[in-house]
């Protein structure tokens, strides 16, 4: 099995989705990049994948 790449802003979004990261790692990455760090693991994963694809923070969700 391939070694898991370190989570960084230069990581390809498809590569990111192919590996398992702990929620704590996802939260830490979001905080480091200035992204919202709240929400569940799925939300964090989608937010980071969007960031890795576009280089920008995804739009904030509308208030419920």
Secondary structure as UniProt FT lines:
FT   TURN            9..10
FT   HELIX           13..17
FT   HELIX           23..33
FT   HELIX           41..54
//
